[in-house]
Amino acid sequence: MIELYEFALSGNCHKARLMLNLLGLAYTSVPVNKDGNEQKSADFLAMNPFGQVPVLKDGGTVIRDSQAILVYLARQYGGAQWWPDDAASLASITGWLSSTANEVARGPNALRLHYKFGRAINVEEALQTTRTLLDIMSARLSAHPWIATDNASIADIALYPYIALASEGQFDIAPYPAVTAWLQRVRSLPGYAGMPGM
């Protein structure tokens, strides 16, 4: 049985939940008590020494980090659409996975952490990072339906949550119609599951 250790309002946890649903995989959600700092407990640190969610357990396999979880699920259960065989497609997907850990984290995710959860950030820097990211995404999505390949891939799933939650970071994505159309395409995927704020 697959278990997903998670916070309900985490966009990174949503990536894993969304992928599990898109693949039609049965799993058990294991809520982690953030207020009680459960993610820093000895039991949790044995699964992820960084003390972060999400963590996925699949039998004896334990995977930490949302991007790594997407790679694992795509390769283990998803087939060629989600984890293609050709090097160029894999390189494109991997590039966007890196962007989620960099530009998305420093841009729309940081804005949401600031406005929704009160974290201190450099707001102007986060706004500029978000604008640059959405300009680049818009250029790609104006000519292609999906961000990395001709089909939906884990790159789309990795990017989706914090773009879909941009309003919680007081960022309006309406001026980016190619991006809003892409969000709708993700929402139309069979098995789609949302979360509060989307």
Secondary structure, DSSP 8 states (H G I E B T S, - for coil): -EEEEE-TT-HHHHHHHHHHHHTT--EEEEE--TTTTGGGSHHHHHH-TT--S-EEEETTEEEESHHHHHHHHIIIII-TTTS-SSHHHHHHHHHHHHHIIIIIHHTHHHHHHHHHH-----HHHHHHHHHHHHHHHHHHHHH-SSSSSSS--HHHHHHHHHHHTGGGGT---TT-HHHHHHHHHHHTSTT----TT-
